[in-house]
Amino acid sequence: MPRIIEYLGLIIYCYTDDHYPVHFHAVYNNAVVKVTFFIKEGKIYRTTYTPVSGKMPVAKLRDIKKVCEAYKYKMLDNWIDIQVKGVTKVRTIKITTRIR
């Protein structure tokens, strides 16, 4: 399961054999949130954040939203590489400063 982004203890990844719609898993400690991108004509027009397990701290959920907004098209490119092109490794984006 390739790591797409690491941000202040948060990890966003996707499975190599996943399915549509385009989505990722954001993990912090034992909490997991599914991030789904809805796409029309090549543009992401909506993003949803669905709790999967555990209790994601409110501050970390805000971080997930900031990261996904800032990097959504890079994340989409990685998802296409993995799911469509069959790439098994992508370069993890490691963000070490806070996104405002």
C-alpha positions as CSV (number, residue, x, y, z in Angstrom):
1,M,0.0,0.0,0.0
2,P,1.9,3.0,-1.3
3,R,2.2,6.0,1.0
4,I,1.1,9.1,-0.9
5,I,1.6,11.8,1.8
6,E,3.1,12.1,5.2
7,Y,2.2,15.2,7.2
8,L,2.8,15.8,10.9
9,G,2.0,12.2,12.0
10,L,-0.7,11.8,9.4
11,I,-0.3,9.2,6.7
12,I,-2.4,9.1,3.5
13,Y,-2.2,6.0,1.3
14,C,-4.1,3.9,-1.2
15,Y,-4.2,0.2,-1.9
16,T,-2.6,-1.1,-5.1
17,D,-5.7,-3.2,-6.0
18,D,-8.4,-0.7,-5.0
19,H,-11.6,0.4,-6.8
20,Y,-13.5,3.4,-8.0
21,P,-14.4,6.0,-7.0
22,V,-11.0,7.6,-6.5
23,H,-10.3,7.4,-2.8
24,F,-7.5,7.4,-0.2
25,H,-7.1,6.3,3.4
26,A,-5.9,8.9,6.0
27,V,-4.5,7.4,9.2
28,Y,-3.6,9.0,12.5
29,N,-2.8,6.7,15.4
30,N,-5.7,4.2,15.3
31,A,-8.2,6.5,13.5
32,V,-8.9,6.1,9.7
33,V,-10.8,8.4,7.4
34,K,-11.7,7.6,3.8
35,V,-11.1,10.5,1.5
36,T,-13.1,10.3,-1.7
37,F,-12.7,12.5,-4.8
38,F,-15.6,12.9,-7.2
39,I,-14.4,13.8,-10.7
40,K,-16.2,15.1,-13.7
41,E,-14.5,16.0,-16.9
42,G,-11.1,15.7,-15.3
43,K,-11.8,18.1,-12.5
44,I,-12.3,17.2,-8.8
45,Y,-15.7,18.8,-8.0
46,R,-16.3,17.4,-4.5
47,T,-14.3,15.7,-1.7
48,T,-15.9,13.7,1.1
49,Y,-14.3,12.5,4.4
50,T,-15.9,9.4,5.9
51,P,-14.8,7.9,9.2
52,V,-13.8,4.3,8.9
53,S,-12.5,3.4,12.3
54,G,-11.4,5.0,15.5
55,K,-12.0,8.7,16.5
56,M,-10.1,11.2,14.3
57,P,-9.2,14.2,16.4
58,V,-10.9,17.4,15.1
59,A,-7.5,19.1,14.5
60,K,-6.2,16.2,12.5
61,L,-9.4,16.1,10.4
62,R,-8.8,19.8,9.6
63,D,-5.2,18.8,8.6
64,I,-6.5,16.1,6.3
65,K,-8.8,18.6,4.6
66,K,-6.0,21.1,4.2
67,V,-3.5,18.5,2.8
68,C,-6.1,17.1,0.4
69,E,-7.1,20.5,-0.9
70,A,-3.5,21.5,-1.4
71,Y,-2.4,18.3,-3.0
72,K,-5.5,16.8,-4.6
73,Y,-4.3,16.8,-8.2
74,K,-1.0,15.3,-7.2
75,M,-2.9,12.6,-5.2
76,L,-5.1,12.0,-8.2
77,D,-2.0,11.6,-10.5
78,N,-0.6,9.0,-8.0
79,W,-3.9,7.2,-7.9
80,I,-4.0,6.9,-11.7
81,D,-0.4,5.7,-11.7
82,I,-1.2,3.0,-9.2
83,Q,-4.7,1.9,-10.2
84,V,-4.6,2.4,-14.0
85,K,-0.9,2.2,-15.0
86,G,0.0,-0.5,-12.4
87,V,2.9,1.4,-10.8
88,T,3.7,-0.2,-7.5
89,K,5.9,2.5,-6.0
90,V,5.4,6.3,-6.0
91,R,7.4,9.0,-4.3
92,T,5.9,9.8,-0.9
93,I,5.3,13.6,-0.5
94,K,6.7,14.4,2.9
95,I,5.4,17.7,4.3
96,T,7.4,19.0,7.3
97,T,5.9,22.4,7.7
98,R,2.3,23.3,8.7
99,I,-0.1,24.1,5.9
100,R,-2.0,27.3,6.6
